[in-house]
Amino acid sequence: MTDDPLVHLASFPPIDTGIANVARAWNYMVGGKDNYEIDREAVRQLTKVAPVIPAAARSSRAFLTRAVRFLAGEADIRQFLDIGTGLPTAGNTHEVAQSVAPASRVVYVDNDPVVLAHARALLVSGADGATSYLEADARDPGKIITEASATLNFDRPIAIMMIDLLDFIEDDAEVRFCLSVLMDAVVSGSFVAIMHPASDLDPALPEAAARWNAIARQRVRLRSRSELMTLMGGLELVPPGLVTLPEWRPDEDDAAPGSPIPLYGVVARKPL
């Protein structure tokens, strides 16, 4: 496989610009440039229903930064498995991790080949660490584990990042299966970080989700706090537990959001 970024960028699969794409819409909401008018219009329509959506997207990115900084710093994690990578913007997992611990190793996973082509071209590791990229679906955790083991040592602790991922798996049994297989594969002392949109905080968000499901291929499923807590069985929640994103270890200079952010975040550890 070539390491020439231009080759990766030139080999994109055909792009369907006639239907909104979640990775491109998310890229637009966090200030990226890899999106099309169909994606921007979808975001504008959803924002009319749930005005909090752009702020929620920014809050999600900030949560990723704080979670990775905690994991690479206080938790002393040096390996990250980022499933559901999304299109690259600023503050990607390997950038945050390697700013704290330059030897950090990161595997990015996505089922969108365009996302992976962008990632290979743009997400370049520091000299002391490593990054690699897998095209795989979260519903196939066995494949993820097998292929990620080329970069990550599964005999050492790993942090699994699932930021805005599990809401795109509608079936609860599939979510439990994916989490179970992944957490069984990592050693004690490993972590999982999850961000998930809430069904029980802002009544406008379920309406926005229904509109998204009507116009996009990647359907979304919101979940309540109690539903998400059932997924945490057997794991140790890092304080403050499962909370809204602004409540999860905010930085001292973080401004309070103008309105409540209807996204949940949690970092949990596999017990020693």
C-alpha positions in Angstrom: 0.0 0.0 0.0 1.4 3.4 -1.0 2.0 6.1 1.6 1.7 8.9 -1.0 -1.3 11.1 0.1 -2.0 12.1 -3.4 -2.6 8.5 -4.4 -5.1 8.1 -1.6 -6.9 11.3 -2.5 -7.0 10.4 -6.2 -8.5 7.0 -5.5 -11.7 8.0 -3.8 -14.7 5.9 -4.6 -17.6 7.6 -6.4 -19.3 10.2 -4.1 -23.0 10.4 -4.0 -23.8 14.1 -3.7 -27.5 13.5 -4.0 -28.1 12.3 -0.5 -26.9 13.6 2.9 -24.0 11.7 4.4 -23.5 11.6 8.2 -19.7 12.0 8.0 -19.9 15.0 5.7 -22.7 16.6 7.7 -20.7 16.2 10.9 -17.7 17.6 9.2 -19.7 20.7 8.3 -21.0 21.2 11.8 -17.5 21.1 13.4 -16.1 23.6 10.8 -14.6 21.2 8.2 -14.6 21.7 4.5 -15.2 18.2 3.2 -18.9 18.4 2.7 -21.5 19.3 0.0 -24.5 21.5 -0.3 -26.8 18.5 0.3 -25.1 17.9 3.6 -25.2 21.6 4.6 -28.9 21.8 3.7 -29.6 18.8 5.8 -27.9 20.4 8.8 -29.8 23.6 8.2 -33.1 21.8 8.1 -32.3 19.8 11.3 -31.1 22.9 13.1 -34.5 24.5 12.4 -36.1 21.7 14.3 -33.4 21.4 17.0 -31.3 24.6 17.2 -28.9 23.0 19.7 -27.4 20.7 17.0 -24.4 22.9 16.0 -23.4 23.5 19.6 -23.9 19.8 20.3 -21.4 19.0 17.5 -18.8 21.3 18.9 -19.4 19.9 22.4 -18.8 16.4 21.1 -15.5 17.4 19.6 -14.5 19.0 22.9 -15.5 15.9 24.8 -13.3 13.8 22.5 -10.3 16.1 23.3 -10.9 15.9 27.1 -11.4 12.2 27.1 -8.3 11.4 25.0 -6.2 13.8 27.1 -7.4 12.0 30.3 -6.7 8.6 28.8 -3.2 9.4 27.5 -2.4 11.4 30.6 -3.9 10.4 33.9 -4.8 6.9 32.7 -1.5 6.3 31.0 -3.0 4.7 27.9 -0.7 4.5 24.9 -3.0 2.6 22.4 -6.3 3.9 20.9 -8.9 2.1 18.7 -11.1 4.9 17.2 -14.2 3.3 15.7 -16.3 5.5 13.5 -13.6 8.0 12.7 -15.5 10.5 10.6 -13.9 12.9 8.2 -10.7 14.5 9.7 -10.9 18.0 11.2 -8.8 19.5 14.0 -8.1 17.7 17.2 -8.2 14.2 15.9 -7.5 11.3 18.4 -3.9 10.7 17.5 -3.1 14.4 17.6 -4.5 14.8 21.1 -3.0 11.6 22.3 0.4 12.2 20.8 0.5 15.8 22.2 0.4 14.2 25.6 2.3 11.0 24.9 4.2 11.1 21.6 4.6 7.3 21.5 0.8 6.7 21.3 -0.5 4.3 18.7 -3.9 4.8 17.1 -6.0 2.7 14.7 -8.8 4.5 13.0 -11.8 2.4 11.8 -14.7 3.5 9.5 -17.0 1.8 7.1 -17.0 4.7 4.6 -14.2 4.3 2.1 -14.2 8.0 1.4 -13.6 8.7 5.1 -10.7 6.2 5.1 -9.1 7.8 2.0 -9.2 11.2 3.7 -7.8 9.7 6.9 -4.9 8.0 5.2 -4.0 11.2 3.3 -4.4 13.6 6.2 -3.9 11.9 9.6 -0.2 11.5 9.8 1.4 10.2 13.0 4.2 11.8 14.8 7.6 10.1 14.4 7.5 8.4 17.8 3.9 7.0 17.5 1.9 5.2 14.8 -1.5 5.5 13.0 -3.2 3.0 10.8 -6.6 2.7 9.1 -9.1 0.0 8.7 -12.2 -0.2 6.5 -14.6 -2.1 8.7 -18.1 -1.9 10.2 -18.6 -1.7 13.9 -21.0 -4.6 13.6 -18.1 -6.8 12.7 -15.9 -6.4 15.8 -14.0 -9.6 15.1 -12.6 -8.2 11.9 -11.7 -5.0 13.7 -9.8 -6.8 16.4 -8.0 -9.1 13.9 -6.8 -6.2 11.7 -6.1 -3.7 14.5 -3.7 -6.2 16.1 -1.2 -5.4 13.3 -0.7 -2.0 15.0 -2.0 -2.5 18.6 -0.8 -5.0 21.2 -3.9 -6.5 22.7 -1.9 -7.8 25.6 -1.6 -4.2 26.8 -4.4 -1.7 27.7 -6.3 -0.1 24.9 -8.8 2.8 24.8 -11.7 2.2 22.5 -13.3 5.4 21.2 -16.9 5.3 20.1 -17.9 9.0 19.5 -21.3 9.3 17.8 -21.1 5.7 16.7 -23.5 3.5 18.7 -26.5 5.7 17.7 -26.0 4.4 14.2 -26.6 0.9 15.3 -30.4 0.7 15.8 -30.6 -2.8 17.3 -29.8 -2.9 21.1 -28.7 -6.6 20.8 -26.2 -5.6 18.1 -24.8 -2.8 20.3 -24.4 -5.2 23.2 -22.7 -7.7 21.0 -20.2 -5.2 19.6 -19.3 -3.9 23.0 -19.1 -7.3 24.5 -16.7 -8.7 21.8 -14.5 -5.6 21.9 -14.3 -5.4 25.7 -13.6 -9.2 25.9 -10.7 -8.7 23.5 -8.9 -6.1 25.5 -7.1 -6.6 28.8 -8.2 -5.4 32.2 -7.3 -1.8 32.7 -8.5 -0.9 29.2 -11.1 1.8 28.6 -14.1 2.7 26.4 -15.2 6.2 25.7 -18.7 6.7 24.4 -20.6 9.8 23.2 -24.3 9.1 22.4 -27.2 11.5 21.5 -30.0 11.5 24.2 -33.6 10.7 23.7 -34.7 12.0 27.1 -33.2 15.6 27.4 -34.4 17.7 24.5 -37.8 16.9 22.9 -36.6 18.5 19.6 -33.8 16.0 19.2 -36.0 13.0 18.5 -37.9 15.0 15.9 -34.6 16.0 14.3 -33.5 12.4 14.3 -36.7 11.3 12.6 -36.2 13.9 9.9 -32.6 12.7 9.4 -33.8 9.1 9.0 -36.2 10.3 6.3 -33.4 11.8 4.1 -30.2 9.8 4.8 -29.0 6.3 4.4 -27.4 6.1 7.8 -30.3 5.9 10.2 -29.8 7.2 13.8 -31.3 5.8 17.0 -31.3 8.0 20.1 -31.1 6.4 23.6 -32.0 7.5 27.1 -29.6 7.6 30.1 -31.1 4.4 31.5 -30.7 2.6 28.2 -27.0 3.6 28.0 -26.4 2.6 31.7 -27.5 -0.9 30.8 -24.6 -1.1 28.4 -22.1 -0.2 31.1 -22.7 -3.4 33.1 -19.4 -4.8 34.5 -17.4 -1.7 33.7 -16.1 0.9 36.2 -17.3 4.4 35.3 -14.7 7.1 35.5 -16.0 10.0 37.6 -18.3 11.8 37.0 -19.9 8.8 35.3 -22.5 9.0 32.5 -23.4 12.7 32.2 -24.0 15.3 29.6 -20.9 16.3 27.7 -20.3 19.7 29.3 -20.4 18.0 32.7 -17.7 15.5 31.9 -14.5 16.9 33.4 -14.8 20.4 31.9 -11.7 22.5 31.6 -11.5 25.5 33.9 -11.8 28.0 31.1 -14.7 26.2 29.4 -17.7 28.5 29.0 -21.1 27.2 30.0 -23.2 26.3 27.0 -26.0 28.6 26.1 -28.5 25.8 26.4 -28.4 22.2 27.7 -26.4 19.8 25.4 -28.5 16.7 24.8 -25.6 14.4 24.4 -24.3 11.9 26.9 -20.7 11.0 27.4 -18.9 8.4 29.5 -15.5 6.9 30.0 -15.4 3.5 31.6 -12.7 1.0 32.5 -12.5 -2.8 32.3 -11.9 -3.8 36.0 -8.5 -5.0 37.0 
